[in-house]
């Protein structure tokens, strides 16, 4: 924000542009993934995203920055999202869907942590003065290296995807000769698609609300900012660990049963926080509750696309299904932040505001658990 000269409202508007383009991209990008091989779409999306990074490094004006965020909404959703999910489904085959999606979400968590660490290291290396005394120009130059390094890595990953994410016989059969509105109608007739819309929406609301756990540690547990940040770091490590563990055991047990269980864990953790029994004197209970709610939320994210196979969604129409499901399932990007912001601002810095947020989380976890239970009863056997 400093080097771009933005305030919070302007940055929020950039994300709004991204979100609007992303919502449209879910619909039209999904069917595209059913016509072209995932590796080609993913590689092209990575290269186009990196190209935006080179423009970003020039520190564009505000209106051009909004256009750039819209560009990223196009490249990361229209060309990337559905092909990524479809590629994971193809890789998982008939018997390893849990492992495929568990490794996918766990790997995304590890990659996010790696990029964060790499960015800090590069920024620190190229900063000629102490962060407390460095001028705006020094920070801009150091941050430029972060952007360029990230962009180059993304280009290299695109090259690896193009040449080493080899297509096999299953991949070739998963591509349609042409796409039509009839395919979309066919997908919308599937009950599993509508249930997954509800399941993912509820799971994603819970995921978005975990963003405030560090704030909870500071305002309710009375931790200082450093200790509160450590709680956030704990969550970063729990995501890949949970995703991989649940992914591995999902193929040995019933993946639909594990999805119901993950919502149950989320509900239990949410109710503990909402009840108000956690206080600065109950440190052990606080950390136990953080682990429970994180395990539930991250397991849900790792599993909910993994149940498409048992829901009898045709492999050839995976992209179309993912696009339609995501259009509804990821609407919390639009309403979750403002909703829990209103609840917190109604009681700023007080425990009551946080309790209300976790009551909201618990309500969505309950609805998601019911939808997951219906999904299991209908398709889990």
C-alpha positions in Angstrom: 0.0 0.0 0.0 2.9 2.4 0.8 4.8 1.9 -2.5 1.6 2.1 -4.5 0.2 5.0 -2.6 -3.1 3.3 -1.8 -5.4 3.5 1.1 -7.6 0.7 2.5 -10.6 1.7 0.4 -8.6 1.7 -2.9 -7.0 -1.6 -2.1 -10.5 -3.0 -1.4 -11.8 -1.7 -4.7 -9.0 -3.5 -6.5 -10.0 -6.8 -4.8 -13.6 -6.0 -5.7 -12.7 -5.8 -9.4 -10.8 -9.1 -9.0 -13.9 -10.7 -7.4 -16.3 -9.5 -10.0 -14.2 -10.8 -12.9 -13.7 -14.0 -11.0 -17.5 -14.6 -10.5 -18.1 -14.3 -14.2 -15.0 -16.4 -15.0 -16.3 -19.3 -12.9 -19.3 -19.7 -15.2 -17.5 -19.4 -18.6 -14.1 -20.9 -17.6 -15.6 -24.1 -16.4 -16.8 -25.4 -19.7 -13.4 -24.4 -21.3 -11.7 -26.9 -19.0 -13.9 -29.6 -20.6 -12.7 -28.8 -24.1 -9.0 -28.4 -23.7 -6.3 -30.4 -21.8 -5.8 -29.1 -18.3 -2.0 -28.8 -18.6 -2.2 -26.4 -21.5 -4.8 -24.1 -19.8 -2.8 -24.2 -16.5 0.5 -23.4 -18.2 -1.0 -20.5 -20.2 -2.8 -19.2 -17.1 0.5 -19.1 -15.2 2.4 -17.3 -18.0 -0.4 -14.7 -18.3 -0.5 -14.2 -14.5 3.3 -13.7 -14.5 3.0 -11.1 -17.3 0.7 -9.1 -15.0 3.4 -9.3 -12.4 5.9 -7.5 -14.7 3.3 -4.7 -15.1 2.7 -4.7 -11.4 6.5 -4.1 -10.8 6.1 -0.8 -12.7 3.8 0.5 -10.0 0.9 1.5 -12.2 -1.6 4.2 -11.5 -4.8 3.3 -9.5 -7.1 2.9 -12.5 -4.5 0.7 -14.3 -4.0 -1.3 -11.1 -7.8 -2.0 -11.0 -7.5 -3.3 -14.6 -4.6 -5.4 -13.5 -6.5 -7.0 -10.7 -9.3 -7.7 -13.2 -6.7 -9.3 -15.5 -5.6 -11.6 -12.6 -9.3 -12.5 -11.9 -9.4 -13.7 -15.5 -6.1 -15.6 -15.6 -6.4 -17.2 -12.2 -10.1 -18.3 -12.5 -11.2 -18.4 -16.2 -8.0 -20.2 -17.3 -6.8 -21.9 -14.1 -9.4 -22.8 -11.5 -11.5 -25.5 -13.2 -8.5 -27.1 -15.0 -6.7 -27.3 -11.7 -9.6 -29.2 -10.1 -10.1 -31.4 -13.1 -6.4 -32.2 -13.3 -6.5 -33.3 -9.6 -9.6 -35.5 -10.3 -7.9 -37.1 -13.3 -4.8 -37.8 -11.3 -6.7 -39.3 -8.4 -8.5 -41.9 -10.7 -11.2 -44.0 -9.2 -9.6 -44.9 -5.9 -7.4 -42.0 -4.8 -9.6 -38.9 -4.9 -9.0 -38.2 -1.2 -5.2 -38.3 -1.7 -5.4 -36.2 -4.8 -7.4 -33.3 -3.3 -5.8 -33.6 0.1 -2.3 -33.3 -1.4 -3.7 -30.4 -3.6 -5.0 -28.3 -0.7 -2.1 -29.3 1.6 0.4 -28.4 -1.2 -1.3 -25.1 -1.8 -0.9 -24.3 1.9 2.8 -25.2 1.8 3.4 -23.2 -1.3 1.7 -20.2 0.2 3.9 -20.4 3.2 7.0 -20.8 1.0 6.1 -17.8 -1.1 5.5 -15.7 2.1 8.9 -16.8 3.5 10.7 -16.2 0.2 9.1 -12.8 -0.1 10.3 -11.8 3.4 13.8 -13.1 2.7 14.2 -11.3 -0.6 12.8 -8.1 0.8 15.1 -8.2 3.7 18.1 -9.0 1.5 17.7 -6.1 -0.9 16.7 -3.6 1.8 19.8 -1.4 2.3 18.6 0.0 5.6 16.7 -1.2 8.7 12.9 -1.6 8.0 12.3 1.0 10.7 14.4 3.7 9.0 14.3 2.7 5.3 12.7 5.3 3.0 9.9 4.8 0.6 12.3 4.5 -2.4 14.4 1.9 -0.7 11.3 -0.2 0.2 10.0 0.2 -3.3 13.3 -1.1 -4.8 13.3 -4.1 -2.4 9.7 -4.9 -3.1 10.3 -4.8 -6.9 12.7 -7.7 -6.5 10.0 -9.6 -4.7 7.6 -9.1 -7.5 10.1 -10.0 -10.2 11.3 -13.1 -8.4 7.7 -14.3 -7.9 6.8 -13.7 -11.6 9.9 -15.6 -12.8 9.1 -18.6 -10.6 5.5 -18.6 -11.9 6.8 -18.7 -15.5 9.1 -21.6 -14.6 6.3 -23.5 -13.0 4.3 -22.9 -16.2 7.1 -24.5 -18.2 7.2 -27.5 -15.9 3.5 -27.9 -16.2 3.6 -27.7 -20.0 6.3 -30.4 -20.4 5.9 -32.6 -17.4 2.2 -32.7 -16.6 1.9 -35.4 -19.2 -1.5 -36.2 -20.7 -2.5 -39.9 -20.6 -5.3 -41.9 -22.0 -7.7 -40.8 -19.3 -6.8 -37.2 -19.9 -7.5 -37.5 -23.6 -10.9 -39.1 -22.9 -11.8 -36.4 -20.5 -11.9 -33.7 -23.2 -15.1 -32.9 -25.1 -15.1 -32.3 -28.9 -17.3 -29.3 -28.3 -19.1 -27.5 -25.5 -22.7 -26.4 -25.5 -25.5 -25.1 -23.2 -26.9 -28.7 -23.1 -23.8 -29.7 -21.1 -24.6 -27.0 -18.5 -28.2 -28.1 -18.3 -27.1 -31.7 -17.9 -24.9 -30.7 -14.9 -27.6 -28.6 -13.3 -29.9 -31.7 -13.3 -27.5 -33.5 -10.9 -28.6 -33.3 -7.3 -24.9 -33.8 -6.2 -24.0 -30.4 -7.9 -26.6 -28.5 -5.9 -25.6 -30.2 -2.6 -21.9 -29.4 -3.3 -22.9 -25.8 -3.8 -24.2 -25.7 -0.3 -21.4 -27.8 1.2 -18.6 -25.6 -0.4 -20.4 -22.3 0.5 -20.7 -23.4 4.2 -17.2 -24.7 4.3 -15.8 -21.6 2.7 -17.6 -19.3 5.2 -15.8 -21.2 8.0 -12.5 -20.9 6.2 -12.9 -17.1 5.8 -13.8 -16.7 9.4 -10.6 -18.4 10.6 -8.8 -15.2 9.5 -9.9 -13.6 12.7 -8.4 -16.2 15.1 -5.2 -14.1 15.4 -7.3 -11.1 16.2 -9.2 -13.1 18.8 -5.8 -14.0 20.4 -4.9 -10.4 20.7 -8.3 -8.9 21.8 -9.7 -11.7 23.9 -6.7 -13.8 25.0 -4.8 -10.4 25.5 -1.7 -11.7 23.6 0.7 -9.1 22.2 1.0 -8.7 18.4 4.0 -11.1 18.1 2.3 -13.9 20.1 -1.0 -13.3 18.2 1.0 -13.6 14.9 2.4 -16.9 16.1 -1.2 -18.3 16.4 -1.6 -17.3 12.7 1.6 -19.1 11.9 0.3 -22.2 13.7 -2.8 -22.1 11.4 -0.5 -21.9 8.3 1.2 -25.2 9.4 -2.1 -26.9 10.3 -3.5 -26.4 6.8 -1.1 -28.6 4.8 -0.8 -31.1 7.7 -4.5 -31.6 7.9 -5.1 -31.6 4.2 -2.5 -34.3 3.6 -3.5 -36.5 6.6 -7.2 -36.4 5.8 -6.4 -37.0 2.1 -4.5 -40.1 2.9 -7.0 -41.6 5.2 -10.0 -40.6 3.0 -9.2 -43.4 0.5 -9.1 -46.0 3.2 -12.3 -44.9 4.8 -15.5 -43.4 3.3 -14.6 -39.9 2.0 -18.2 -38.8 2.4 -18.2 -39.9 6.0 -15.0 -37.9 6.6 -16.6 -34.8 5.0 -19.5 -35.1 7.6 -16.9 -35.5 10.3 -14.9 -32.5 9.2 -18.1 -30.3 9.5 -18.7 -31.9 12.9 -15.2 -30.8 14.1 -15.8 -27.3 12.7 -19.1 -27.1 14.5 -17.6 -28.3 17.8 -14.7 -25.7 17.6 -17.1 -22.9 16.6 -19.5 -23.6 19.5 -16.6 -23.6 22.0 -15.5 -20.2 20.8 -19.0 -18.9 20.6 -19.9 -20.1 24.2 -17.5 -17.6 25.8 -15.8 -20.2 28.0 -12.4 -19.4 26.5 -10.6 -16.7 28.5 -7.0 -15.5 29.0 -6.7 -18.0 31.9 -7.7 -21.0 29.7 -4.7 -21.1 27.3 -4.7 -24.9 26.9 -8.4 -24.9 26.0 -7.8 -22.0 23.5 -5.1 -23.9 21.6 -7.1 -27.2 21.7 -10.0 -25.3 20.2 -7.9 -23.7 17.6 -6.6 -27.1 16.5 -10.1 -28.6 16.5 -11.6 -25.8 14.4 -8.6 -25.7 12.0 -8.7 -29.5 11.5 -12.4 -29.3 10.7 -12.1 -26.3 8.3 -9.0 -27.5 6.5 -10.2 -31.1 6.2 -13.5 -29.8 4.7 -11.5 -27.8 2.1 -9.4 -30.8 1.3 -12.3 -33.1 0.8 -15.3 -31.3 -0.7 -14.2 -31.5 -4.4 -13.0 -35.1 -3.8 -16.6 -36.4 -3.5 -17.5 -35.4 -7.1 -16.7 -38.9 -8.3 -19.1 -40.7 -5.9 -21.7 -38.0 -6.7 -21.8 -39.4 -10.3 -20.6 -36.1 -11.9 -19.2 -37.2 -15.3 -15.4 -36.8 -15.7 -15.9 -35.1 -19.1 -18.1 -32.4 -17.5 -15.9 -31.8 -14.4 -14.9 -28.3 -15.6 -18.5 -27.2 -16.2 -19.6 -28.6 -12.8 -16.7 -26.9 -11.0 -17.6 -23.6 -12.6 -21.2 -23.8 -11.6 -20.5 -25.1 -8.1 -17.8 -22.4 -7.5 -20.1 -19.6 -8.7 -22.3 -20.3 -5.6 -19.8 -21.9 -3.3 -17.3 -19.1 -3.3 -19.8 -16.2 -2.8 -18.4 -15.9 0.8 -15.6 -13.9 -0.9 -18.3 -11.3 -1.4 -20.3 -11.4 1.9 -18.3 -13.1 4.6 -15.8 -10.4 5.2 -18.4 -7.6 5.5 -20.6 -9.8 7.6 -18.1 -10.6 10.3 -16.7 -7.1 10.1 -20.2 -5.7 11.0 -20.4 -8.2 13.9 -17.0 -7.2 15.2 -17.5 -3.5 14.8 -20.7 -3.7 16.7 -18.7 -4.6 19.8 -15.1 -3.4 18.9 -12.4 -5.1 20.9 -14.9 -7.0 23.0 -15.4 -10.8 23.4 -19.1 -10.5 22.5 -18.3 -9.5 18.9 -16.0 -12.5 18.4 -18.6 -14.8 20.0 -21.2 -13.6 17.4 -18.8 -14.3 14.6 -18.3 -17.8 15.8 -22.1 -18.3 16.2 -22.2 -17.4 12.5 -19.5 -19.9 11.8 -21.4 -22.6 13.8 -24.6 -22.0 12.0 -23.0 -22.4 8.6 -21.0 -25.5 9.8 -24.3 -27.0 10.9 -26.0 -26.4 7.6 -22.9 -27.7 5.7 -22.9 -30.8 7.9 -26.5 -31.5 7.2 -25.9 -31.1 3.4 -22.8 -33.4 3.7 -24.9 -36.0 5.6 -27.6 -35.9 2.9 -24.8 -36.3 0.3 -23.4 -39.3 2.2 -26.9 -40.9 2.5 -27.5 -40.4 -1.2 -24.1 -41.3 -2.7 -21.8 -42.5 0.0 -22.9 -46.2 -0.2 
